[in-house]
Amino acid sequence: MQNYKDLKVWEKAHSFTLKVYEYASQFPKEEMYSLTSQLKRSASSIPANIAEGCGKNSKQEFAHFLNIALGSANESEYFVILARDLTYLSEQNFNTLFNIINEVKGMLIALINKVRA
């Protein structure tokens, strides 16, 4: 297919993951094996699935992995909302993550539609 590092959506998803790791390191220690772990896992799953999809041999397989990435993006968005509501994220950090993940979701939807066309 193509090199995943050339995709703007992968770059944006990767930057989201880096921000998640930065901010989640400030979550309470008792969340280490629950919310912190879940948010890091779902966030890193987004660029990982984009990368995996780029290594597949068909547009159908690529679209499948993009859909998995979109599911992980939705999951991450929820965990970001939860972290804010539990006051683990400042409003500024919440807005940063929320804006990035929604941009990623829009980019994924556009790419899925393009691949399926």
DRENPAVO-557217 format. One record per residue (C-alpha): z, y, x. Coordinates in steps of 0.05 Angstrom, whole numbers, padded with zeros to 5 digits, always signed. Example, Ala and Ser with C-alpha at 12.3 -4.5 7.8 and 13.67 -1.06 7.14 Angstrom:
! DRENPAVO-557217
+00156-00090+00246;+00143-00021+00273;
! end
This chain:
! DRENPAVO-557217
+00000+00000+00000;+00025+00061+00038;+00079+00085+00085;+00141+00100+00043;+00162+00155+00092;+00100+00195+00071;+00123+00198-00001;+00158+00262-00023;+00198+00223-00074;+00225+00178-00018;+00244+00239+00023;+00280+00270-00036;+00315+00205-00054;+00337+00196+00019;+00366+00267+00020;+00403+00251-00044;+00433+00189-00012;+00455+00228+00049;+00489+00280+00005;+00523+00224-00035;+00551+00194+00029;+00575+00263+00051;+00610+00280-00014;+00636+00210-00030;+00674+00209+00035;+00720+00260+00003;+00736+00217-00058;+00807+00189-00063;+00820+00127-00021;+00837+00086-00083;+00764+00095-00105;+00736+00065-00040;+00720-00003-00072;+00701+00023-00140;+00668+00090-00155;+00654+00108-00082;+00622+00040-00069;+00583+00040-00135;+00555+00110-00124;+00535+00095-00052;+00502+00030-00073;+00463+00059-00131;+00441+00120-00090;+00417+00080-00031;+00381+00032-00078;+00333+00088-00098;+00298+00100-00031;+00306+00026-00013;+00267+00004-00074;+00213+00056-00062;+00206+00029+00009;+00205-00043-00014;+00152-00027-00067;+00108+00005-00014;+00107-00061+00023;+00079-00099-00037;+00006-00118-00045;-00009-00092-00114;-00001-00030-00156;+00035-00072-00209;+00087-00095-00158;+00094-00024-00132;+00106+00003-00203;+00158-00052-00214;+00199-00028-00155;+00191+00044-00175;+00220+00025-00243;+00279-00007-00208;+00288+00057-00168;+00287+00097-00233;+00341+00052-00262;+00383+00064-00200;+00371+00139-00206;+00397+00138-00278;+00458+00097-00255;+00471+00147-00199;+00466+00205-00246;+00520+00175-00290;+00566+00162-00230;+00556+00235-00208;+00577+00258-00278;+00637+00211-00276;+00658+00236-00207;+00655+00308-00232;+00694+00291-00296;+00747+00257-00253;+00749+00321-00210;+00726+00283-00148;+00667+00331-00141;+00669+00406-00141;+00623+00440-00191;+00580+00464-00133;+00573+00393-00104;+00561+00365-00174;+00505+00415-00186;+00473+00399-00119;+00472+00324-00133;+00454+00331-00207;+00395+00376-00191;+00369+00331-00136;+00375+00267-00177;+00339+00298-00236;+00283+00320-00190;+00279+00250-00162;+00276+00221-00233;+00219+00267-00251;+00181+00250-00188;+00191+00176-00200;+00165+00181-00272;+00104+00219-00248;+00090+00169-00193;+00099+00109-00240;+00050+00141-00289;+00000+00154-00233;+00005+00083-00205;-00004+00053-00275;-00064+00097-00293;
! end
